[in-house]
Amino acid sequence: MSHELIVLTAGGTGGHVFPAEALAAELLSRGYELVLITDKRGQAYGGTLGQITTHRISAGGIAGRGIGARVRSVLELGAGFLQARSILSRLKPVAVVGFGGYASVPAMLAASTLKIPSALHEQNAVLGRANRLLAAKASRIATCYGDVKNLAPALKKKVAQTGMPVRPAIVASKDAAYPEIGETGPLRLLVLGGSQGARILSEVVPAALARLPDSLRHRIEISQQCRPEDLEAVRAAYEGTGIKADLQSFFQDVPDRLAAAHLVIARSGASTVGELTVLGRPSILVPYPHAIDDHQTANAHAVDEAGGGWLIPQPAFTPDSLAARLESLFSLPGSLTRAAACAKATGVPDAAKRLADLVASLASNNEVAP
């Protein structure tokens, strides 16, 4: 067992925070001491991250902002760098691990100047802007995909494909068999749109299901996450359709609902894709079209190309096109069973362990980027 200190730095969306949470649990189980450095925005974290000492520093995003906001962000990043450097100088960690997003930039830059071994984790199939800035300075780069866009060829020698660490509750359900689809039994759909739901899903899915033939529509059991302001409209859309609908703005039991689902309709953020592949559930993925660098489309392409699901770009995601796709899939359930198997074949249930192994090796070898 080790009593060495490792610093994690993350912030922003669940795509950055969930893998940090999973790695934290694995490293704590190995006896490491942990500290989290994040930015001053947002709420206190729960779970494992909420149990470790947290330092909040200045940081600010630059992409997609006006000149004035960019200048303020650069000043915030500069202040954060000085704060992070002071913290790391005092703590003397054996390694620093960054999970992308601008909240991780100051601590990762500070680690580089202090010659502390560091690792980046990239969750998406496109190297994020913050990680692009940091990649040359990191000792190692952990990825979820074999091919990551915007990664300079000269840096590929630093890369280890560890996969996407997912929540322990997902890993605990990884052996749940894909539910059999009978000729007359229920057809269970799960619709997820990120932490706050997605309006396009709330508009299109009920209208598409209403277009299905009676023989299929009356078998549908749907769990759908909606934005709070959309709940009543979606509830009204399902009235009179004969569809059993459970609508909530937030599901506390996503792992159980994923395990029970015959098909998932969702955005293609890193955490969602990671969980779908670990559990082995087929999906229709509708990438968020305004994501910086369009990383959700790259994530969805990877699933589609592996045979684990179907990418539908948002402009093509209409009630008619979705109804036709659902009728085809539910009429030929073997295609869903095959997609479930293909999705599972790409999942990495031990990604947190693999990432922890990489970090532990980095720390023990005292490996610093050239």
C-alpha positions, 0 to 999 in steps of 0.5 A, a space after each residue: 500500500 502507498 501513502 504517496 500523494 496524487 493530485 487530480 485536476 478536473 472540472 466542467 461537465 460530467 464527461 471530465 468529472 466522471 472519469 476523475 471520480 472513477 480514478 479517485 476510487 481506484 487510487 484510494 483503494 490502493 492507498 494513495 492520498 488524493 487532492 483535487 484541484 478544480 475551478 471556482 465555478 460550480 457546486 461542491 462535488 459529491 461521491 468520492 471526489 467530495 471526500 478528498 481535499 479540494 482546492 479551488 483556483 481561478 480558470 476560464 474557458 477561451 473557445 467561442 468567446 469574444 475578445 474581452 471575455 478571452 482577455 479575462 479568461 487568460 488573466 484568470 488562467 494566469 492567476 490560476 497557474 500561480 495559485 496551482 504552482 503554490 499548491 503543488 510546491 507545498 504538497 509535492 505530489 508524485 503525479 498530477 492527472 488532468 481530465 481536460 477542460 480549462 479547469 485543468 490547465 493551470 495545475 497541469 502547466 504548473 506541474 510541467 514547470 515544477 517537473 512533476 510527472 503528469 498524465 492527461 486523460 482524453 475522453 473523446 475521439 477528438 483531442 479537446 482544446 485544453 488537452 491540445 494545449 497541454 499534450 506536449 507538456 504531459 508525460 503520458 496521454 491516456 485515451 479512450 479511442 485508438 484513433 484520436 483526432 487532433 493528436 500530433 503524430 509526434 506525441 503518439 509515443 506518449 499515448 496509452 489507450 486505457 478506455 473511459 472509466 465509468 461509475 462503479 454502479 455501471 461496472 457492477 452491472 456489466 454482466 447483466 445480459 441483454 434483455 431478450 426481445 419476445 414477439 409480444 413482450 415489452 420494448 423498453 426504450 431509454 432516452 437520455 439527453 445529458 444531465 439536463 435532457 435535450 429539447 430535440 429529443 423531447 420534441 422528436 421521440 414522442 412524435 415518432 413513437 406516435 407514428 408507429 403501428 399499433 402492434 409496436 406502439 402498445 408494447 413500448 415502455 419508455 423512460 425519458 429524461 426531459 428538461 424540467 420546463 419540457 416535462 408537461 409538454 412531453 407528458 401531454 404528447 404521450 397522452 392517448 398513445 397507449 405508451 407507458 412513459 416514465 418521465 423525469 428531469 433526472 434519473 437517480 438509477 440510470 445504471 438499472 435503467 440502462 441494464 433493462 433497456 432494449 434500445 437507448 436514444 441519447 446524445 453522444 457525450 463521452 460518459 454516455 458512450 462509455 456506459 453504453 459500451 461497458 453494459 453493451 446496449 445498442 443506441 441511436 446517437 444524436 450528437 449535440 451539433 454545437 459542441 466545440 470541435 464537434 467531438 460528439 459526432 466523432 464519438 458517435 461515429 466510433 460506435 456506429 463504425 463498430 456496429 454498436 449503434 446508429 448515428 443520426 445527425 440532428 438535422 436528419 433526426 425527425 419524427 418520420 425518420 426515427 419512426 422508420 428506424 424504430 419500426 425496422 429495428 423492432 421488427 428485426 430484433 436480431 439487429 438489436 441483439 447484434 448491436 448490443 454484442 458489438 457495443 459490448 465488444 468495444 467497452 472497457 470495464 476495467 478502464 479505471 484500473 488501467 488508468 490507475 496502473 498508468 498513473 502509478 507507473 508514472 509516479 514510481 518511475 518519476 517520468 517527466 515529459 521532455 
